[in-house]
Amino acid sequence: MSMKHLLSDGIKATPPSFVRGILKAASDPEVISFAGGLPNPISFPQEALLESMERVVKTYGSSVFQYSVTAGLPELRQYIADRYNRIFGLALTVDHVIITTGSQQALDLIGKVLLDKGDGVIVEKPTYLAAIQAFSMQQPVFYPVDLTEEGMAPEQLEAALQNPVKFIYAIPDFQNPTGLTYSAGNRERIRGILKDRGVVLVEDDPYGDLRFEGERLPYIGVGKLPGSILLGTFSKTVTPGMRTGFIISENRELLKYISVAKEAGDLHTNIFSQYVIWDYIKNHDLDQHIAKIRTLYRQQAQAMMDAMEQYFPPEVKYTRPEGGMFLWATLPEGVSAMSLFPKALEKKVAFVPGDPFYTDMKNLRTMRLNYTNADCETIREGIRRLGGLLEELIER
Ligand SMILES: Cc1ncc(COP(=O)(O)O)c(C=O)c1O
């Protein structure tokens, strides 16, 4: 029986994830995959997490297996508030933090709380494809604003704000997909533009801790713009499989509605995961652990950039990320990344063509490459194969 006539408009408007589709093709162990956004599994503190699992069961007994409160484990929320206060000089309390089932759930909740069909959302062009997916359920109108080397283009942001917009979604540090980071000056400008506008700024920051070059920069919104939301996650610093992320906002009214949406969605985030992560960070130095991940990713990013320098035709341009997990390549005029993709798969290399990171554009010359899930030798070999294909495709 066909289901088409029974489906909601929301699900019909929501694209399936291109990356999840690719991941199937890339799961062939012979394929060198630059496609997913997987952290390097050697960074997972497995032994320490095993100890934490045992310890939390012994210490807290049935509480770690019982239903729990929607906002999340208070100790973990307090830890998050303290950590952001320490690093960014903020004044957050436990009441400004809600634990979510990954920051992906936060995106879903924000869409549900703020959007009706036809409402405007300003996004970067390109942006995180699973954010497009999450917001699409509510059938908004997307207003993409160009992403430059400095971040979202301020003049275009001003122009986009002339539309009936509910929120702006931005990834200011090591953006997914481009690896770009907003400059200090541009953050300041955007803050000025958004001041007293009556819109929400959503800053999604899963990668900020993974800076391997330069200095950490202040957020645009939190602590400065009263309607702002900051999203964080333990996915890239501890493990993604525990599905533990968080929403920070000083706007308690907004948090109240988000909490109601979360209640309706899943009651609360897996409490066992929350206890384990809390125990892990209480008994270990998270900053030291993150420093090791940074060193690892610095080497992997460098290996990819060195290999691109050596094997990619000079017409191919690419970003040089200061942190995070991705870089973004732009092919010369006339070369489509989508048509390179099947050829690359034949050579057992996967990447993500740029198309799904745009709300309104097809057949592009851009591609996302992840460098965190293969060792340096493998990265080099994958880039060598891609370089060979590009040499064949580029007409001179
Ligand atoms: C920009 C961005 N936001 C959110 C997420 C989701 O992360 P989580 O594992 O916390 O749900 C990702 C994951 O790759 C991401 O890149």
The ligand as a Tripos MOL2 file, in Angstrom:
@<TRIPOS>MOLECULE
LIG
   16    16     1     0     0
SMALL
NO_CHARGES

@<TRIPOS>ATOM
      1 C1         27.0520   21.9420   12.8900 C.3       1 LIG1
      2 C2         26.5540   20.7190   13.5810 C.ar      1 LIG1
      3 N1         25.5210   20.8090   14.4190 N.ar      1 LIG1
      4 C3         25.0390   19.7440   15.0680 C.ar      1 LIG1
      5 C4         25.5970   18.4960   14.8870 C.ar      1 LIG1
      6 C5         24.9880   17.3240   15.6200 C.3       1 LIG1
      7 O1         25.8110   16.8860   16.6210 O.3       1 LIG1
      8 P1         25.3040   15.9600   17.8170 P.3       1 LIG1
      9 O2         26.0820   14.7060   17.7030 O.co2     1 LIG1
     10 O3         25.6020   16.7210   19.0580 O.co2     1 LIG1
     11 O4         23.8370   15.7300   17.6280 O.co2     1 LIG1
     12 C6         26.6820   18.3340   14.0220 C.ar      1 LIG1
     13 C7         27.2580   17.0160   13.8120 C.2       1 LIG1
     14 O5         28.0680   16.7430   12.9870 O.2       1 LIG1
     15 C8         27.1660   19.4800   13.3510 C.ar      1 LIG1
     16 O6         28.1880   19.4080   12.4970 O.3       1 LIG1
@<TRIPOS>BOND
     1     1     2 1
     2     2     3 ar
     3     2    15 ar
     4     3     4 ar
     5     4     5 ar
     6     5     6 1
     7     5    12 ar
     8     6     7 1
     9     7     8 1
    10     8     9 2
    11     8    10 1
    12     8    11 1
    13    12    13 1
    14    12    15 ar
    15    13    14 2
    16    15    16 1
@<TRIPOS>SUBSTRUCTURE
     1 LIG1         1 GROUP 0 **** ****
